[in-house]
Amino acid sequence: MNYTNLTKIATNALKRNKFRAILTMLGIIIGVGSVIAMLSIGESSKRSIREEMSEMGTNMIYVLPEAEQRGGVMRDNSNVKTLTLSDLEALQKEVKNITAVSPQVSSGGQAVNGNNNWPTTIYGVGASYLSIRKYELEDGRIFSDKEIKTLAKVCLVGKTVAENLFPDGGDPVGQTIRFNSIPLKVIGVLEEKGENGMGMDQDNMLIAPYTTVQRRMLAITHIQSIFASAVSEEQSDAAIEEVEIILRRQHKLKEGEEDDFVVRSQAEMLEMVSSVSDMLTLLLGAVAGISLLVGGIGIMNIMFVSVTERTREIGLRMSVGGRGQDILMQFLIEAVLLSIMGGVIGIVFGTGLSYLASTLLNMPFVIDTQAVGLSFLVCSVIGVFFGWYPARKASGLNPIDALRHE
């Protein structure tokens, strides 16, 4: 059996029906391209989310009060008073696996400078908050411990707030703005961070000493949340365990009682987001893979047509000594060639589609090499699987009946 000859015969047969061959390959091209594009876009989005979340610190831990229900109404956890400054002090002193701790309280409102105003949120935090949340100062300074103790009316402004309150490009540092009628002296400007993975503007914020927001603006004594930085991402679980033990003791919770707080880590969130992203990517890949099946059915259909059209040719080849096995391999090679050529074009198409999508969506361009290899392998299998039956039918024809076929 001369495979080179059989390949030439199969190639010439495809050349004689170029348009039909292209239409047949189209199903495979779209199928392979869709699979590669979907898997690559899914991987790109996952990497983009990971990078954005990593910018906030993969070793970050945060504590929130557990939302409570009163009179059948679920209260917002920002209004629950289970977290206190004594909890914060206990964590600062006793947790060995964290390097920094900061309280957080927040309030929404209107920031005003002269005739300019902008809706934003002010966050009351400790001095270590910037390092925990990976914020950097572009200009100015952070507030001091003394300013925290004296409820100083000072703040840092995010880029979005600075651009809207000082549209003429003036330096905000040293200027006094108002937030809900309370004057605040701007002592620093934060570096731009842009939007996070959920589309929230990370620069639309004010940062002030937590005592200032807590007492002067909210008139509360509790804190709404606690942010901490673990020694490393690997030590996050150990740090969470320590935090839970200390807070249970602080809140005098007995064994068997549920926690009145929630402790989460950025690494935990990252793992959850990655898991959801992987599931969606596989789902999209599976849906796109259906078009590969449709393409395979198209190959089988065309090969049946080809066998019918070339019945006399098959009979002639058999009458001059051609074996059924040779006929089978000829048609099988045709089907595999259609599938592989469609697969190669599909890989190029899918790669281009992935690059275009990542550019438009401003995500990192990632090509899943496993997806490319798997798609190519599937193409070959499809060619053999869907080409086998028509090829088998061709090899089983009776030479005399084939020569009589009109």
Beta strands, then each sheet from edge to edge (+ up, - down):
strand 1: 60-65
strand 2: 69-70
strand 3: 73-74
strand 4: 98-113
strand 5: 116-125
strand 6: 137-140
strand 7: 154-157
strand 8: 176-179
strand 9: 182-190
strand 10: 205-209
strand 11: 225-230
strand 12: 261-265
sheet 1: 6+ 9- 7- 10+ 5+ 4- 11+ 1- 12+
sheet 2: 2+ 3-
sheet 3: 6+ 9- 7- 10+ 5+ 4- 8+
end
